[in-house]
Amino acid sequence: MSPITVSPFMLQALSLADKALRITSPNPRVGCVIVDAQGQILGQGHTQQAGGPHAEIVALHDAESRGHRVEGATAYVTLEPCSHHGRTAPCCDALIKAKLGKVVAALADPNPLVAGQGFDRLKAAGIDVEVGQGATLAEQQNPGFLSRMKRQKPWVRLKIAASLDGQTALQNGQSQWITSSEARSDGHAWRARACAILTGIGTVLEDDPLLDLRLCPHPDLTPRMPHLVIVDSQLETPPSAKLFQHSQAGAKTPRKVWIYAAKDHPEKRQALEALGAHVTLLPNPQGKVDLPALMTDLARREVNELHVEAGHKLNGSLIREACVDEFLVYLAPKMLGMGQGMAHWGPLQDLSQGLSLVFTETQLIGKDLRVLARVQA
C-alpha cells in the first residue's frame, strides 16, 4: 500500500498543533486550517488552554474575523472533531452549522466519548470525511493523550543527565552539574510540555529541588506549571521543601502536588495536606509504592505526559515495573569513572533480558548529546 500523501494544508495544521505543545494539557494538541476550493486559507488556529476553544473553533473565528465565508470549504484538522459536551461544546456541531463541505483529519479520536462519533455526525450532515493524512506526525505530537485513552496510563518519559560513561553522580552524590546550561534549559522545555513531573523522596531530601520551569526558553509560551508527583513510601517529604513554593494558592502558576506513599503517618500526612498536597496510599506487597497502580491513578487525574527526574534507584524500579515508554538522555562529553549509574535494576542473567530500545533522535544541545529512545513494543 502506497503512503498517504500529506497536503501542505495538513502540514500547516500540524505546525499549528506544535504551537499548542505546552498549553493544552490535559487536552490533545490540535491544529486546524480551513481552505476554500481555490486553495486560499480562510481561517486557522490551534487548541487553547483547557476550557478555552478547540482548534476548529479558533479557525472558524479566525475566518469570520477576516470576513471569509466558509460554506463548502475544507477543514484540515489533526484530530477528529469532538462530539461531546466536555469543557466546551462539540466541535463537529460548529463545523456542521458552518456548512463546511469536507473535513480531512489526521487521526480518529480514541476518547470513548468521541471514537468515530464526530465523523459519523459530520457524514450524517452531508460533510465528506477523509482520515489518515499526517497520522504519524499527529501521533508523535500527542503520545500522552493517546496513551491515556488507549492504555489508561500516561506516556512516561524518563529524563537522565549523565557522563559519557553513564554516571549520573559521583559516589558521594555530587551531580551538579554534569551537563551544560544549554542542556539544562532544554530539559526544562521538556518539563514544560508534560502534564506532571515525577521524582522520588531521595531526590527531594538530597537536592531539595524546585522542579519548576525557570530555565525554560520562551516562558511566555508556557502559561501553566506541570503538576508534581512524589514517590515517598514512608511520607518523609518535609513541609519546608522548596517544591511547595509553586503549589500555594498565591503562587503565580499554582500546581497540584500528589504524594504517593506505602504507609500512612497521620501527623505527617496532615502537615502535608495543610500545604495543599494530595496524599494517596498505594502499597505493594514489598511495602513500597505500587508504581503501575500509580500510573493508572495519574491517568485518572488526566495526566497525559509524565516527565520523570529521579535518582538511579527509582529509575531502576520504574524500568523493572515496565512503567517507562521513552528515555530522554543528555550525555556530557566527560568520563567520571566510578559513581552512580543511570538506573539500578537487575542483575540480569542473560543479554536477552535487557530492555530493547529504538533510537528516535540524536541532537547536539550545546556541547552535550541529547538522545531520545523509545521502549521497543
C-alpha positions in Angstrom: 0.0 0.0 0.0 1.4 3.4 -1.0 1.8 6.0 1.7 -0.9 8.7 2.0 0.2 12.0 0.5 0.1 14.8 3.1 -1.1 18.1 1.7 0.6 21.4 2.6 -2.6 22.4 4.5 -2.4 19.3 6.8 1.3 20.1 7.4 0.3 23.7 8.3 -2.3 22.3 10.7 0.3 20.1 12.3 2.6 23.1 12.6 -0.1 25.0 14.4 -0.6 22.0 16.7 3.1 22.3 17.6 2.4 25.8 18.9 -0.1 24.2 21.4 2.6 21.9 22.8 2.9 23.5 26.2 -0.6 24.8 26.8 -3.4 22.4 26.1 -3.0 19.8 28.9 -4.9 17.7 29.6 -6.5 18.2 26.1 -4.6 17.0 23.0 -2.6 19.4 20.8 -4.7 20.0 17.7 -4.3 22.3 14.7 -6.9 23.3 12.1 -6.8 25.0 8.7 -9.9 25.9 6.7 -9.3 26.2 2.9 -11.6 27.2 0.0 -11.8 25.5 -3.4 -9.1 27.7 -4.8 -6.6 26.8 -2.1 -6.9 30.0 -0.1 -6.6 29.7 3.6 -9.8 31.2 5.1 -9.0 30.6 8.8 -6.6 28.7 11.0 -5.8 28.1 14.7 -4.9 25.6 17.4 -6.4 24.4 20.6 -6.1 26.8 23.6 -5.8 26.1 27.3 -8.2 23.6 28.9 -11.6 25.3 29.0 -10.7 27.5 26.0 -11.8 27.0 22.4 -10.6 24.0 20.4 -8.7 24.3 17.1 -11.8 24.1 14.9 -13.5 26.9 16.8 -10.4 29.1 16.7 -10.1 28.6 12.9 -13.8 29.4 12.4 -13.5 32.6 14.4 -10.3 33.5 12.5 -12.2 33.1 9.2 -15.1 35.2 10.5 -12.7 37.9 11.7 -11.2 38.1 8.2 -14.6 38.4 6.6 -14.5 35.0 4.9 -17.4 32.7 4.4 -16.6 29.0 5.0 -19.6 27.3 3.5 -18.5 24.4 1.3 -14.8 24.8 2.4 -12.5 22.0 3.6 -11.2 21.9 7.2 -7.8 20.1 7.7 -7.7 19.1 11.4 -5.1 16.9 13.1 -7.6 15.0 15.3 -11.3 14.0 14.8 -13.6 16.9 15.9 -15.1 16.2 19.3 -18.8 15.2 19.5 -19.4 15.5 23.2 -20.0 18.3 25.7 -16.9 18.5 27.9 -15.3 21.8 29.0 -16.6 23.1 25.6 -19.4 22.4 23.2 -18.9 19.8 20.4 -16.7 21.0 17.6 -18.4 18.8 15.0 -21.7 20.7 15.6 -19.9 24.0 14.9 -18.5 22.6 11.7 -21.9 21.4 10.7 -23.5 24.8 11.5 -20.9 26.5 9.4 -21.8 24.2 6.4 -18.4 23.0 5.6 -18.1 20.7 2.6 -15.3 18.4 3.8 -13.2 17.5 6.8 -9.8 16.0 6.4 -8.5 14.6 9.7 -5.1 13.0 10.6 -6.4 10.8 13.4 -9.6 9.4 14.8 -10.0 10.3 18.4 -9.6 7.3 20.7 -11.5 9.0 23.5 -14.5 6.7 24.2 -16.7 9.8 24.3 -15.8 10.5 20.7 -14.4 7.4 19.0 -15.8 7.9 15.5 -19.0 9.7 16.6 -17.6 13.0 15.4 -17.0 11.6 11.9 -20.5 9.9 11.9 -22.2 13.2 12.7 -20.3 15.1 10.1 -21.2 12.4 7.5 -24.9 12.4 8.6 -24.9 16.2 7.9 -23.6 15.6 4.3 -20.0 16.6 5.0 -17.3 14.4 3.3 -14.8 12.9 5.7 -11.2 11.8 4.9 -8.9 10.2 7.6 -5.2 9.4 7.6 -3.2 12.3 6.3 -0.3 13.1 8.6 -1.4 10.4 11.1 2.2 9.5 12.1 3.1 13.1 12.8 -0.1 13.7 14.7 0.6 10.6 16.9 4.1 12.0 17.7 2.5 15.2 18.9 0.1 13.5 21.3 1.7 10.4 22.7 0.4 11.1 26.2 -3.2 11.8 25.2 -3.3 8.7 23.0 -1.7 6.6 25.8 -4.2 7.7 28.4 -7.1 7.0 26.1 -5.9 3.7 24.8 -3.9 2.2 27.7 -5.4 4.2 30.7 -1.9 5.3 31.7 0.3 8.3 30.8 3.2 8.4 28.4 6.2 8.2 30.7 9.4 9.9 29.6 12.4 9.3 31.9 15.0 12.1 31.7 18.6 11.4 32.6 21.7 13.6 32.6 24.9 11.6 32.6 28.6 11.4 31.7 29.6 9.5 28.6 30.3 6.5 30.7 26.8 6.6 32.2 27.3 8.2 35.6 24.6 10.5 36.9 26.5 11.4 40.0 29.8 10.8 41.9 29.8 8.1 44.6 29.4 11.0 47.2 26.2 12.1 45.4 27.6 15.2 43.7 25.8 15.7 40.4 25.5 19.5 39.9 26.3 20.0 37.1 27.3 17.1 34.8 25.7 18.6 31.7 25.8 22.2 30.3 23.5 25.1 30.9 22.1 24.6 27.4 21.1 21.0 28.2 19.5 22.1 31.5 17.5 24.7 29.7 16.4 22.2 27.0 15.4 19.8 29.8 13.1 22.5 31.3 11.5 22.8 27.9 10.7 19.1 28.0 9.3 19.6 31.5 7.0 22.3 30.2 5.3 20.0 27.7 4.4 17.5 30.4 1.2 17.4 32.5 3.2 16.4 35.6 6.8 15.9 36.8 7.6 12.9 38.9 10.5 12.5 41.3 11.4 10.4 44.4 11.8 11.2 48.0 15.6 10.6 47.7 15.9 13.5 45.3 13.7 15.7 47.4 15.8 15.1 50.5 19.2 15.3 48.9 18.7 18.1 46.4 15.6 20.0 47.6 14.7 20.8 44.0 12.2 23.4 42.8 11.3 21.3 39.7 10.0 24.3 38.0 10.4 25.9 34.6 12.7 28.8 35.5 15.2 27.9 32.7 12.6 27.2 30.1 13.1 29.0 26.8 10.3 31.4 25.9 8.4 31.4 29.2 5.6 33.4 27.6 4.7 30.2 25.7 4.3 28.3 29.0 1.3 29.6 30.9 0.9 26.7 33.2 3.1 24.8 35.7 3.1 21.0 35.4 1.8 19.2 38.5 4.2 17.4 40.7 4.3 13.7 41.7 6.4 12.4 44.6 7.1 8.7 45.2 7.5 8.7 49.0 6.9 5.3 50.7 7.3 6.5 54.3 5.9 10.0 53.9 9.3 11.7 54.5 8.6 14.8 52.4 9.4 17.8 54.6 6.8 20.6 54.7 9.7 23.0 54.2 10.6 21.6 50.8 11.1 24.1 48.0 8.7 22.2 45.7 5.7 23.6 47.7 6.6 27.2 46.6 4.6 26.8 43.3 1.7 24.9 44.9 0.5 27.7 47.2 -2.7 29.5 46.4 -0.9 32.8 46.0 1.7 31.4 43.5 1.6 32.9 40.0 1.1 29.4 38.5 -0.2 27.1 41.3 0.1 23.4 40.7 -1.0 20.3 42.4 1.4 18.1 44.5 0.5 14.5 44.5 2.4 12.3 47.0 2.2 8.6 46.8 3.1 6.6 49.9 3.1 3.0 51.1 2.5 3.6 54.8 0.3 6.2 56.5 1.7 8.5 59.1 -1.3 10.6 60.1 0.7 13.6 61.6 3.0 13.8 58.6 0.1 13.4 56.2 -1.9 16.2 57.9 1.1 18.6 57.8 1.5 17.9 54.0 -2.2 18.2 53.3 -2.2 21.5 55.2 0.1 22.7 52.4 -2.3 21.6 49.7 -0.7 18.2 48.9 -2.8 15.2 48.0 -1.6 12.1 49.7 -2.5 8.7 48.3 -1.6 5.3 49.8 -0.7 2.7 47.2 1.4 0.0 48.8 2.6 -3.1 47.0 3.4 -6.4 48.8 7.0 -5.3 49.3 6.0 -2.3 51.3 6.9 0.1 48.5 4.7 2.3 46.3 2.8 0.3 43.7 4.2 2.1 40.6 1.9 0.5 37.9 -1.1 1.5 40.1 0.3 5.0 40.5 0.4 5.3 36.7 -3.3 4.2 36.4 -4.2 6.7 39.1 -2.4 9.5 37.3 -4.3 8.7 34.1 -7.5 9.1 36.2 -6.2 12.5 37.1 -5.9 13.4 33.4 -2.1 13.2 33.2 -1.1 12.7 29.6 2.7 13.0 29.5 4.7 12.3 32.7 8.2 13.6 32.9 10.4 11.7 35.3 13.5 13.2 37.0 14.6 10.9 39.7 17.6 9.0 41.1 19.1 5.8 39.9 17.1 3.7 42.4 13.7 4.9 41.4 14.7 4.9 37.7 15.5 1.2 38.1 12.2 0.5 39.8 10.3 2.2 37.0 12.1 0.2 34.4 11.7 -3.0 36.3 8.0 -2.4 36.6 7.6 -1.7 32.9 6.5 1.9 33.6 8.8 3.7 31.1 7.9 4.5 27.5 10.7 6.8 26.4 14.1 7.9 27.5 15.4 11.5 27.2 19.1 11.3 27.9 21.7 14.1 27.9 25.3 12.8 27.6 28.1 15.1 28.6 31.5 14.7 26.9 33.3 13.7 30.1 34.1 10.5 31.9 33.5 10.2 35.7 34.6 6.6 36.5 33.0 5.0 39.5 29.8 6.7 40.5 26.0 6.3 40.4 24.7 4.9 37.2 21.5 5.8 35.2 19.3 3.1 36.7 19.8 0.5 39.4 18.0 -2.8 38.5 18.7 -6.4 37.8 21.1 -8.2 37.8 20.1 -9.9 34.6 21.1 -13.4 33.8 21.1 -13.1 30.0 21.5 -10.3 27.5 18.1 -11.1 26.0 16.6 -9.9 29.3 17.7 -6.3 28.6 15.3 -3.5 27.8 15.2 -3.1 24.0 15.1 0.5 22.7 14.7 2.3 19.4 16.7 5.5 18.9 14.3 8.1 17.5 16.5 11.2 17.6 20.0 12.4 18.4 21.0 16.1 18.6 23.8 18.2 20.0 22.5 20.6 22.6 25.3 22.9 23.4 28.3 20.6 23.9 26.1 17.7 25.1 24.4 14.9 23.1 20.7 14.6 23.5 19.3 11.1 22.8 15.7 10.1 22.5 14.9 6.4 22.7 11.6 4.6 22.9 11.0 1.3 24.5 10.5 -1.3 21.7 7.0 -2.6 21.7 
